[in-house]
Amino acid sequence: MEDRDTGASAPEVGASSASPRPAGPGAAGWQQRRRAESRSGDGQAGDATHQKGKAKKRRKRRRGRKVFARDEVRVASTGSPAIGIEAAPASSGQAQGKPDSAAVLAPPSQARPEQSFRRPPMQELPVFAALDLGTNNCRLLVAVPTRHGQFRVIDAFSRIVRLGEGLTANGRLGQPAMDRAVEALKICGDKLRNRKIRKARLIATEACRTADNGVEFLERVEREAGLKLEIIDRQTEARLAVSGCGSLVERDTQGVVLFDIGGGSSEIALIDLTGRRSPRLANHIVSWTSLPVGVVSLAERFGGRTVTREIFAAMVDDVAGRLANFDGRDRLSHVLASPNFHLLGTSGTVTTLAGVHLDLDRYDRRRVDGLWMDRDSVDRMVERLVGWDFQQRCANPCIGADRADLVLAGCAILEAIRAVWPSERLRVADRGLREGILSELMADDGVWRNNGRG
């Protein structure tokens, strides 16, 4: 099951690829703006001069060829051009055990040789990689740094593997789920070995954190796919989500509740920006929590295919009870009434709601990432989805059969969050952990201080 990718289909953008936020509450349906990617290449210029009345011959000269990130991606295994997104500045704090490429790219038991020779570009750009194996998805981004705080994605992979399928009931990863994940990770391993990676970080989250056989599974991954993954804790996961979305928080913002609704857990970070602003958004986290509930685990407990209004309300109540135990939930009470406070959601749930809101015939990341939705628009979209049966959800191009049994569980988590932190505005982020990893790797490596060359 191929997942829509969050990086491989978008050009490099500024703060976001969607429209700026509305001037005040109650504005919805704003047109999206697109930035055309500037292109340069070999060119010719004519030159005619006159000296002492005699015309010189017109002489053609070839300009020096500019170096672009796409020079790095001419590999036989990938045929897509270099396209990417802007990332936020990296967050603060020491990342746990950040391995370099040599540590995480162990040779598999049967390594696959490169298919063809790659001619090196004029100036080599350092390449960084981030892999996120979650409860529902396996995702990879490979990127090169560009302007300060930005990077260009040169390769990406995303697949729904449902690694956490049955985990809630059994406490263990199932054999079919592990097989699906290993096959996806083999593809990721091939992509990484076909490149000269300067630094990479490969992480596993809630499914491997909680499963009795999580460590055993990762040992199998290292043997068969040649990838060494690290299980990160929930605080690190919350910080990486913030790092990945920093460029969507505007300068006049006073407070943000950022949430990442995952497959097996949901991370929430409260961000206070009323004081002096740091370049690293994660420096402003004043409180955070990780709920041990996500779209997969909630749907397995309550059912995802047939969801009545009563079942939906029960899911909302379940999450609300967990949020009631979050001691730091009131740390932004002083800015909740401000027009410069908003929610920021990074997950398949909010991007799906945005796609349905825009009535897209096909999911388009460039129109969704950075989109502002007002309170009434979110209410209408949740109500619409709750009113649809399973087949109607499957038929929507922004949901599809792969997400139809999970999207209402995600909406229930969203509704519980909105009840605790009511806001007139929600900003949608089609970015997250992988982008946060890349931001931190590049910042720590100092490539932005050295004009991207390291």
Buried (B, 14 or more C-beta within 10 A) or exposed (E): EEBBBBBBBBBBBEBBBBBEBBEEBEBBEBEBBBEEBEEEEEEEEEEEEEEEEEEEEEEEEEEEEEBBBBBBBBBEBBEEEBBBBBBBBBBBBEBEEBBBBEBBBBEBEEEBEBEEEBEEBEEBBBBBBBBBBBBBBBBBBBBBBBEBBBBBBBBBBBBBBBBBBBBBEEEBBBEEBBEBBBBBBBBBBBBBBBBEBBBBBBBBBBBBBBBEBBEEBBEBBBEBBBBBBBBBEBBBBBBBBBBBBBBBBBEEBBBBBBBBBBBBBBBBBBBBBBEEEEEBBBBBBEBBBBBBBBBBBBBBBBBBEEBEEEBBEBBBEBBBEBBEEBEBBEBBEEBBEBBBBBBBBBBBBBBBBBBBBBEBEEBBBBBBBBBBBBBEBBEBBBEBBBEBEBEEBBEBEBBBEBBBBBBBBBBBBBBBBBEBBEBBBBBBBBBBBBBBBBBBBBBEBEBBEEEBEB
